[in-house]
């Protein structure tokens, strides 16, 4: 079985933090989102090849990251786009990748910005038991939130309804970006695309697929974070830190108090400030500030200011 880890998004909702780095490489606790996935795939004996699908803009970032990572399976495969407006869409890019890498085995597809609390091995066990297309589903607990996702209707684990980004969701159970496809269904990607269907979100493909092919939902509880917004990223950090703090030994703090869920990275200097639910990247300087729900990028200098819900780009000077 092969795996594709989707890592081609431009994460514009997290700009400027992700304007020059892939969101999958953002730190979440002591690891990154995508490394948590790589670690599981590395240890899963059923997975032979791991294709990391990214774009031209971030190809060098992933090349460098994988060169220094302790994983042997991941292989970078590059979509020929360098900007948001050039994207092929997830399904369009998958169709090209299947051809480019000549993938013919059973296939796991998972988003590299998905922080999930279930075991990928448990999902593969579910897939093996069904021998059909499978998706992972999570109850977001709120129909308003469900409007942003593919909403799933299930009857004894079989998908009997699927609607991508509905204006009036029938439930709050949504499909997350984790799918498994038997080898004999891979040609359906090309059938879907050749018919002129929406090449963007995978949910449109599932909505097209389920009426004619058996699709099953692996429902799970626990945590799930789609790292696409500042709120979801800081939520994932909070989950990883479990109301604690993570202060790099090469950071300097003086006259500073810390609330919950604070990550300060190497070389940062924090003086006479208070931080809570915030992330400070390497070599940033924070002096006489109050930070809440904020992300301060590397080598930024901020002084004498209170910030809430702020995203401050790299090398910025404020105050």
N, C-alpha and C positions, 0 to 999 in steps of 0.2 A: 504494500500500500504506500502511496505517496501522499505528501502534504504540501499545500500551498499556503503560505502566510502572506496575507495582503498587507503591504506596507507602502502603498503608492499615493496616499492622500496628502493634500497640501495643508490641511488643518487651518484654514483661514480664520476660523472662529477663535483660535488661540494666538493669532498674530498680536504683537510682534515676537512672542516667545518662540513660535514655530516657523517664523518666516525664513530662517536659515538653518533649521534643524528639523528632522522628522519627529513627529510627536511620539512615535513608538520608542524613541530613545530617551524620552523624558524620564528622570529618575522617579521611582515609586518605592520609597523605603530604601533598602540596600541594593535593589536591582532596578531593572527597567521593565516596562510592560511586556515588550517583545521577548526579553530574555527569560521571563517566566514561562512563556510559551515554548521557546527553544529548549529550555531545560526539560520540560515534560516530553517533548518530541524526541529529544536525544535519548531519553531513558525508555521510550516505548519501542519494544522490539518489532512491532508490526509495521512501523514506519521506516521505509527504506531511504527515501529522498525527501528533503525539505527544500522547496523552492520559495525563495523570498522575493516577492514581486514588488518592485519599486519603480520610481521614475528616474529620468536622467538627472534631475536637480539633486536628488538625494543619494544617487548611486555611490558617490565617493564616501559619504557618511557611513553607509552600510558596509562598503568594502573595508573601510578602516575598522569599523566596529567588529565585524566578523573575523578579521585578521587577528584581533586581540581577545577574542572570546574562546571559551573552552569547549566549543561545539564542533563536531566533525560533519554533521549532516547538512546544515544549511548551505544552499548555493544561491547566489544572487542571480536574478533574471530581470532585465531592465525593459520597462515599457518606454517607447520612444516619445515621451512627452516631458516638457520642462516647466509647464505652467498649468494652472487650474483650467483655463479655457481650452487647453489642448487634450484634456483627458478623454480616453475612450469610453469611460464608464467601467464599473467593476466587471460586469458580464462581458463587455467588449474586450477588456484586457484579459479576462480569463480565457476567452475563446482564442485569442492570439497566443497566450502562454501555452495552452494545450498543444497547439501546433508547433510552436517554437521549441518546446522541450520534448515533444513527441510522447506525451503522457498517455498511457493506455491501461493503467492499473486502477484499482479502487482508489478513491481520492478523498482526502480530508481538506476542507477549505476553512480557514479561520483568520479573522482579522487580527493584525498585529497590534491594534490599539484596544483589544478586548482584555480587560482584567476580569477573570472569572474564577469563582471559588470551587467549581466542580473539577473533577479529574478528567483530563482528556481521555485517559484509559477507560474510564467508566462510559464516556460517550461512545468510544469505539466498541466496547462490549455491547452497548445498546444497538449500534449499527450492525454488528455481526448477528445479533439475534433477529433483526428485522430483514436483513438482506435486501434493503430498499433504500431510497433516498431518506435521509434523516436530517433534522435540524434541531438546534437547541433552543428552548423557549423559556422565558422568564416573565413572571408576573410583576410588572412595575408598580402595581397597586393603585394606579390612577389612570383613568381613561384619557385625561387631558395629555398626560405624558405619552400615552400610547399612540397619539396622533402622529408622532414623529417616527414611528417604526412600522414594521409589518405585523399586523394583528392576526393572531392565529386562533382558529376554532378547532377543538380537538374532541374526538370521540374515541375513548379507550386507546389513547396514544396516537391514533391515526388522524392526520390533518384532514378536516372536512370543510374547512373554510380558511381563506387567506386573503387579506386585503392590505395592500401597501399604502401607508400613510393615509388612513381613512379620515374623513372630516367628522364622522360620527362612529367611533369605535364601538364594537359590540362587547368587547371585553378589554381587560388590561394585560392579557397574556400576549407577549410579543416575541417575535423571532429575533435572536441575536445573530451576529455574523459568525456562526459556526455550523458547518454543514458537512455531510458525508454522502458521497455519490458512488454507487457501484460502477465498475468499469463499463458495463453495457449501457449506461445512461449518459456517458460523456458526450456522445454525438448529439445529444439534445441541446447542448449549448449552441452548436452551429445551426441546428434547425430553428431554434428560437431567434437567433440573430439574422439568419437569412430571410426570415419572414418579416423583418423590419421592426421587431419589437424593441422596447426600451432597453438600451444597453447599459443603463446606469446601475441602480441599486439591485442587489441580489433578490430583494423581495418581489420585484416585478417578474423575475424568472420563476420564483416559487408560486406566485399567483397564477402564472400561465401553466405551471407544471402539475399542480395537485389534482385538477379535475380529471386528468387522464393517466396519471401515474401515481402509485402508492407513495405517500410521504408520511413519515412518522415524526412525532415531536418528543424529544428528550427534555422533559420539564425538570427544572432544578430550583432549589431554594438557596439562600446564602447571599453572597455578594456578586454583583455584576456592575462594572463601570465601563462605559463607552467613552474613551478618553478623547473627546472632541470639543469640549468647552472648558473654560477655566473652572466652572463649578464641578464638572465631573472629574477633572484632573485632581483638584484639591480634595474632592471626596475620596478618590482612590488613595491619595497620600494619607489622608486621615485614617482610612481603613488599614493601610499597611503599618502606620505608626501606632494605631490602637490608642489614641489619645496621649501618646507620648511625644518625645522629641528625638531628633537624630542630628547631632552636632558633630561635624567632622573634626578630627583631632588637630587639623591644621587651620581651623577657623579660630578667630579671636573674639571673645565676648567680654565686655566690661561694663559695669553699671547697667546691666540689661536684665529684664525679666522676660520669661517665656511662658506663654499659655500652652494650650494643647496643640498638637499636630504642627510642629515647626521643624523644618528641615533646613539646616544651614550647611553649605558645602565648603570645600577646601579653599583656604585663602580669604574667605569672607571676613570682614571686620565689622562687628556690631557694637556700638557704643551708646550708652545712655538712652536705650530704646526699649520698647515693649513689642513683642511679636506674638501673634496667635494665628493658627491656621494659615501659615504662609510658608513659602519656599524661597530661599535666597541662594542664588547660584554662585559659582566660584568667583573669588576676587571682587565681590561687590562690597561697597562701603555703605553702611547704614548708620547715621549719626543723629541722635536726638529726634527719633521718629517713633510713631505708633503705627504698626502695620497689622492689618487684619484682612484675611481672605485675599492675600495678594501674592504675586509672583514677581520677583526681582531678578532680572537676568544678569549674566556675568559682566564683571567689570563696570557695573553701574554704580554711580555715587548719588545718594539721596541724603539730604540733611534738612532738619527742622521742618518736618512735614508729617501730617497724619494721612494715611492712605487706607481705604477700604475697597476691596474688590478691584485692585489696580493690577494692570499688566505693564511692567516697565521694561522696555527693550534693552538690549545689550549696549554698554558704553554710553548710556544716557547719564546726564548730570542734571539734578534738580535740587534747588535750594542752595 
